[in-house]
């Protein structure tokens, strides 16, 4: 099996004896350290087989919903005449809703890719403007902020559950709803497809207004659900960042040394600050 040292490619023969042994004290210190890698981690690192550890549990279903939405749009585009009055205008709304659902599911998949760890923050820090890296939650960044806030909010609010850890990742838990919606959307597609028939020279549909309204309402409900979860996660992350920033700004006045206390008290501190630190 490959070793970590062999990965470095060291091949210097040291003809002048410059490479010396570590002292006994240093070796003793190294021996006392706990293992830094488990066996499987050692094997993966040694063979450079790292990565591929995370999956997006909503990735496939998000794509399926988007594809089914597109099929509904395509079916609607083939219909030339509706047998029932008013259905045509409703189906125009259905096509628009289906198109919006495609956009919603693309955004939702991108979001769940980020918060599941499938897509890394490091992949976006070199992006022009770093807009996504600085505004969207990633598994990496969520973990950093939530670790601090778990301690802080336990002290202030007594929260003892994982809501802080998962607050920016609630979309990952929507598998049951996503599967139900996907099945419902497939039923809508079947309903539209079954209504279509050819009567020369036109392609017609006998879809009823009740059926069309049900489809339109259902698709818009899906949009609301997935957009709500995604925007909640993103807003929670924004709020976490703001809370940590405010904590850091106020924390700088804790345990000030004598010199800084004198400077703040006599010169630089506002009445607002002095009233707070002198209580």
C-alpha positions as CSV (number, residue, x, y, z in Angstrom):
1,X,0.0,0.0,0.0
2,X,1.2,3.5,-0.8
3,X,2.4,5.7,2.1
4,X,2.1,9.4,2.7
5,X,5.8,9.9,2.6
6,X,6.1,8.1,-0.7
7,X,3.6,10.6,-2.2
8,X,6.0,13.4,-1.6
9,X,8.5,12.0,-4.1
10,X,11.6,12.5,-1.9
11,X,14.8,11.1,-3.5
12,X,17.7,13.1,-2.0
13,X,20.5,10.7,-1.0
14,X,21.9,13.2,1.6
15,X,25.7,12.8,0.7
16,X,26.7,15.4,3.2
17,X,24.7,14.3,6.2
18,X,22.5,17.4,6.4
19,X,19.4,15.4,7.1
20,X,19.5,14.5,10.8
21,X,17.4,12.5,13.1
22,X,14.9,14.2,15.4
23,X,15.8,14.4,19.0
24,X,14.3,11.8,21.4
25,X,12.2,14.5,23.0
26,X,10.6,15.4,19.7
27,X,10.0,11.8,18.9
28,X,8.4,11.3,22.3
29,X,6.1,14.2,21.7
30,X,5.1,12.8,18.2
31,X,4.4,9.5,19.8
32,X,2.1,11.1,22.3
33,X,-0.1,12.7,19.7
34,X,-3.4,10.9,19.0
35,X,-3.8,9.5,15.5
36,X,-4.6,12.2,13.0
37,X,-6.2,9.8,10.4
38,X,-8.3,6.7,10.7
39,X,-7.3,3.7,8.7
40,X,-9.6,4.4,5.8
41,X,-8.6,8.1,5.7
42,X,-4.9,7.1,5.6
43,X,-5.6,4.7,2.7
44,X,-7.6,7.4,0.7
45,X,-4.9,10.1,1.3
46,X,-2.0,7.8,0.5
47,X,-3.7,6.7,-2.8
48,X,-5.0,10.3,-3.5
49,X,-8.5,8.9,-3.6
50,X,-10.2,11.7,-1.7
51,X,-13.4,13.4,-2.7
52,X,-16.7,11.9,-3.7
53,X,-17.8,11.6,-0.1
54,X,-21.0,13.7,-0.4
55,X,-24.3,13.3,-2.3
56,X,-27.2,15.6,-2.8
57,X,-30.3,13.6,-1.7
58,X,-32.5,16.0,-3.6
59,X,-30.4,16.1,-6.8
60,X,-32.2,13.4,-8.8
61,X,-35.7,14.3,-7.8
62,X,-35.1,18.0,-8.5
63,X,-34.0,17.1,-12.1
64,X,-37.0,14.8,-12.5
65,X,-39.5,17.5,-11.5
66,X,-37.9,19.9,-13.9
67,X,-38.0,17.4,-16.8
68,X,-41.6,16.6,-16.1
69,X,-42.5,20.3,-16.1
70,X,-40.8,20.6,-19.5
71,X,-42.9,17.7,-20.8
72,X,-46.1,19.4,-19.7
73,X,-45.0,22.6,-21.5
74,X,-44.3,20.6,-24.6
75,X,-47.6,18.8,-24.5
76,X,-49.4,22.1,-24.1
77,X,-47.6,23.5,-27.1
78,X,-49.0,20.7,-29.4
79,X,-52.7,21.6,-28.6
80,X,-54.4,23.8,-31.1
81,X,-58.0,23.8,-30.0
82,X,-59.6,23.2,-26.6
83,X,-63.1,21.6,-26.6
84,X,-64.1,23.4,-23.4
85,X,-64.4,27.2,-23.1
86,X,-61.8,29.0,-21.0
87,X,-59.4,26.1,-20.8
88,X,-57.0,27.6,-23.3
89,X,-56.2,30.6,-21.1
90,X,-55.8,28.4,-18.0
91,X,-53.4,26.2,-19.9
92,X,-51.4,29.3,-20.8
93,X,-51.0,29.9,-17.1
94,X,-50.1,26.3,-16.6
95,X,-47.3,26.6,-19.2
96,X,-46.0,29.7,-17.5
97,X,-46.2,28.0,-14.1
98,X,-44.4,24.9,-15.5
99,X,-41.6,27.1,-16.9
100,X,-41.3,28.9,-13.5
101,X,-41.1,25.5,-11.8
102,X,-38.2,24.5,-14.0
103,X,-36.4,27.6,-12.9
104,X,-37.3,26.9,-9.2
105,X,-36.0,23.4,-9.4
106,X,-32.8,24.5,-11.0
107,X,-32.2,27.0,-8.2
108,X,-33.2,24.4,-5.6
109,X,-30.8,21.8,-7.0
110,X,-28.0,24.3,-7.1
111,X,-28.8,25.2,-3.5
112,X,-28.9,21.6,-2.2
113,X,-25.7,20.8,-4.1
114,X,-24.0,23.6,-2.1
115,X,-25.4,22.8,1.4
116,X,-24.9,19.0,0.9
117,X,-21.2,19.4,0.2
118,X,-21.5,18.1,-3.4
119,X,-20.3,21.6,-4.5
120,X,-17.6,23.2,-2.5
121,X,-17.2,26.8,-1.4
122,X,-13.6,26.6,-2.7
123,X,-15.0,26.1,-6.2
124,X,-16.6,29.6,-6.1
125,X,-14.1,31.8,-4.2
126,X,-12.3,32.6,-7.5
127,X,-15.6,33.4,-9.2
128,X,-15.7,37.0,-10.6
129,X,-17.1,39.1,-7.9
130,X,-17.4,36.0,-5.7
131,X,-21.2,36.7,-5.5
132,X,-22.2,33.1,-4.9
133,X,-19.3,32.4,-2.5
134,X,-20.2,35.5,-0.3
135,X,-24.0,35.3,-0.4
136,X,-25.0,31.7,-0.6
137,X,-24.7,29.0,2.1
138,X,-22.3,26.1,1.5
139,X,-21.8,23.1,3.8
140,X,-18.3,24.4,4.6
141,X,-19.4,27.9,5.6
142,X,-22.5,26.8,7.4
143,X,-20.5,24.6,9.6
144,X,-18.1,27.4,10.6
145,X,-20.8,29.9,11.6
146,X,-23.1,27.3,13.3
147,X,-20.3,26.0,15.5
148,X,-19.8,29.4,17.2
149,X,-23.6,30.1,17.4
150,X,-24.3,26.7,19.1
151,X,-22.2,27.8,22.0
152,X,-23.4,31.4,22.1
153,X,-27.1,30.7,21.7
154,X,-27.1,27.9,24.2
155,X,-25.8,30.4,26.8
156,X,-28.4,33.1,25.8
157,X,-31.4,31.1,24.8
158,X,-30.9,27.6,26.1
159,X,-31.3,26.0,22.6
160,X,-30.3,22.3,22.9
161,X,-31.4,21.0,19.5
162,X,-29.7,21.0,16.1
163,X,-31.8,23.8,14.6
164,X,-28.8,26.1,14.4
165,X,-26.6,23.5,12.7
166,X,-29.4,22.6,10.2
167,X,-31.0,26.0,9.8
168,X,-29.4,26.6,6.4
169,X,-29.9,23.1,5.2
170,X,-33.6,22.4,5.8
171,X,-34.0,21.8,2.1
172,X,-32.1,18.6,2.4
173,X,-34.9,17.1,4.5
174,X,-37.7,17.6,1.9
175,X,-37.3,14.2,0.2
176,X,-40.8,13.0,1.1
177,X,-42.5,16.1,-0.1
178,X,-40.4,16.2,-3.2
179,X,-41.3,12.6,-4.1
180,X,-45.0,13.3,-3.5
181,X,-44.9,16.4,-5.7
182,X,-43.0,14.5,-8.4
183,X,-45.7,11.8,-8.5
184,X,-48.4,14.4,-8.6
185,X,-46.7,16.3,-11.5
186,X,-46.4,13.0,-13.4
187,X,-50.2,12.6,-12.9
188,X,-50.7,16.1,-14.3
189,X,-48.6,15.2,-17.3
190,X,-50.7,12.0,-17.9
191,X,-53.9,14.0,-17.5
192,X,-52.9,16.5,-20.2
193,X,-51.5,13.8,-22.5
194,X,-54.7,11.7,-22.2
195,X,-56.8,14.7,-23.1
196,X,-55.1,15.2,-26.5
197,X,-56.6,13.7,-29.6
198,X,-56.4,14.5,-33.3
199,X,-59.5,15.6,-35.3
200,X,-58.4,16.6,-38.7
201,X,-56.9,19.1,-39.3
202,X,-56.3,20.1,-35.6
203,X,-54.8,18.6,-32.5
204,X,-57.4,19.1,-29.8
205,X,-57.8,18.6,-26.1
206,X,-60.9,17.7,-24.0
207,X,-59.3,18.9,-20.8
208,X,-61.9,20.4,-18.4
209,X,-61.5,23.7,-16.7
210,X,-61.5,21.9,-13.3
211,X,-58.6,19.7,-14.4
212,X,-56.7,22.7,-15.8
213,X,-57.2,24.7,-12.7
214,X,-56.1,21.8,-10.5
215,X,-52.9,21.5,-12.5
216,X,-52.2,25.2,-12.4
217,X,-52.9,25.4,-8.6
218,X,-50.8,22.3,-7.9
219,X,-47.8,23.5,-9.9
220,X,-47.8,26.9,-8.2
221,X,-48.0,25.2,-4.8
222,X,-44.8,23.3,-5.7
223,X,-43.1,26.5,-6.7
224,X,-44.0,28.1,-3.4
225,X,-42.9,25.1,-1.4
226,X,-39.4,24.7,-2.9
227,X,-38.8,28.5,-3.1
228,X,-39.8,28.9,0.5
229,X,-37.4,26.2,1.7
230,X,-34.5,27.5,-0.3
231,X,-35.0,31.2,0.6
232,X,-35.4,30.2,4.3
233,X,-32.1,28.4,4.2
234,X,-30.4,31.4,2.5
235,X,-32.0,33.9,4.8
236,X,-31.0,31.9,7.9
237,X,-27.4,31.9,6.6
238,X,-27.5,35.6,6.1
239,X,-28.8,36.1,9.6
240,X,-26.1,33.8,11.0
241,X,-23.4,35.9,9.4
242,X,-25.0,39.1,10.6
243,X,-25.3,37.7,14.2
244,X,-21.7,36.5,14.2
245,X,-20.5,39.9,12.9
246,X,-22.5,41.7,15.6
247,X,-21.2,39.3,18.3
248,X,-17.6,40.0,17.2
249,X,-18.1,43.8,17.2
250,X,-19.5,43.8,20.7
251,X,-17.1,41.1,21.9
252,X,-14.1,43.4,21.3
253,X,-15.1,45.3,24.5
254,X,-14.8,42.2,26.7
255,X,-11.7,41.8,28.8
256,X,-10.1,45.0,27.6
257,X,-6.7,45.7,29.1
258,X,-6.0,48.7,31.3
259,X,-4.6,50.8,28.5
260,X,-7.5,50.2,26.2
261,X,-10.0,50.7,28.9
262,X,-8.5,54.1,29.8
263,X,-8.5,55.1,26.1
264,X,-12.1,54.1,25.6
265,X,-13.3,55.6,28.9
266,X,-11.5,58.9,28.5
267,X,-11.3,59.6,24.8
268,X,-12.7,57.3,22.1
269,X,-15.8,55.7,23.7
270,X,-19.2,57.2,22.9
271,X,-21.9,57.7,25.6
272,X,-23.6,54.6,24.3
273,X,-20.5,52.5,24.9
274,X,-19.7,54.0,28.2
275,X,-23.2,53.5,29.5
276,X,-22.9,49.8,28.6
277,X,-19.5,48.9,29.9
278,X,-20.0,50.8,33.1
279,X,-23.2,49.0,34.2
